[in-house]
Amino acid sequence: MNPNGPFSNSYGFDMLVLSVIYAVFLCLIFHSKKRINSLELKIFGYLIDINMISSIFELFCGLSIAFLGKDSIIAIIICRIYLGLLLSVNYVFLIFIIAISLNNELSFLFKKYFKVISFVTLFFMIFAFILPMVVVNDQTGMYSTGPATFVLLLYGVIADFILMPLFIVYGRRKYNVPFIKYISPLLVIIMSLLAQILTNVDHHYTLFSVLETFCLMVLFFTIQNPDVKAIDELEIAKNEAEKGNRAQEDFLASVSKEIRQPLNTIVGFSEDIKKRRDEGNAIIYENADYILSSSQKLLEMVDNFIDVSDMQANTLKLNEDVYNFNEAIMEVIKDDGEKIGDKNIEFLFNTSTDLPGKLIGDKKRVMSIVHNLLSNAIKYTNKGKIELSVRSTIEDDKCILVIRVSDTGKGIGEKQIEKIFTMFERSSNDKNSTISGAGLGLAITKNLVELMGGKISVQSEVDNGSIFIVQIPQTIPDN
Ligand code: ADP
């Protein structure tokens, strides 16, 4: 008696039954567990589901051929569905690899690849359903052949041996995806290669679902286990919290330093003025200048703290009134221009002639935006050119101010540029340099611009300079 029962022409019937049991078991465990909401894990869930269905269909396929005959309509329909399911497993697995490679984010790029690959898969699926398929069940084994099977094999080769390796290389290069994440997927590729070779050398083997289920088990018990993922997530949250704490500590340290230095100046020069009571006025005035600028610096810093706390409490409000933009910006240029000092910097200011004389808006806040950008340009540029230009576009009673500040300074690196609008973020070079700052200016600026319904953007190149552009809508008064 053949131990394979109805599968007298194939080996591994018992393995197939076992793989169905395992696949169902895996499905039950996976779906009964609480898990974090990640794209990768969601797709892995689909992969487990579809693998279970395809294992059951593989079993039905063998049973229907063995009991009803290879030419029976029911057996042929079940075999066709099984072919379609095999293709779907391959498809979901490819999407799974893409999700891992694109940093597990439902990004625009992921959606784009998802759409293209789904569209192409649909074509393959249609061909797998309409092209002729021959089911063989004789001494050579139990298997299917013909154009429809060829389409399935072709899809498998393209997905597993061309696209998956390409995405793996892409993920490693572009997003630095750790290699460990790919070990199990690579195992699947190797296993499916093995299954392809074995089934083609000896058609008695029915191994696809068995190997697939095995690989999914390996994946489940290694990196895709929801428990392991939850621990990973906790680890990430812990690191983030520690990073936040460190940022606050850094911030406190730099703020204390920042406040201490101007305070020292104020105390030092005030004492000096007291001592020179009998000398002429010139020195007293000069000292008073230092005191004034230090006090202003302190005041600005304290204002920034107040803004930050208002921003965090969502209570930052705008005070709108009629103001003369040109006059106001000239004052900012005068005050900030002095900070260029003896640096070899050419300063240019352009303004378009069609700028309305009067505007309604929060003058103080608009000017603090200009001041933040301009003072940064001066702070981070040692030589060359700084250009401030203002244009406007008028739409009904709205005037969109387009303020552009460009410099030829040290520029901002690609990695740092993503962080400059985040509070307390300064580049590590700046933290260690003598350039003062608490890393709040741009975060406040962005917040203010957005509160006014505007936009801010930046382009920068290390050692070549930066360009900041803000667009701020203001209202034009009736008369
Ligand atoms: P800070 O008080 O440190 O200047 P900001 O929020 O104004 O804080 O800026 C954040 C960081 O962005 C700065 O520490 C600096 O690294 C970078 N940055 C801002 N503006 C410029 C610029 N014009 N050129 C080069 N780097 C800049």
Boltz pocket constraint, residues with backbone or C-beta under 6 A from the ligand:
constraints:
  - pocket:
      binder: B
      contacts: [[A, 372], [A, 373], [A, 376], [A, 377], [A, 380], [A, 407], [A, 409], [A, 410], [A, 411], [A, 412], [A, 420], [A, 422], [A, 425], [A, 426], [A, 427], [A, 430], [A, 436], [A, 437], [A, 438], [A, 439], [A, 440], [A, 441], [A, 442], [A, 443], [A, 465], [A, 466]]
      max_distance: 6.0
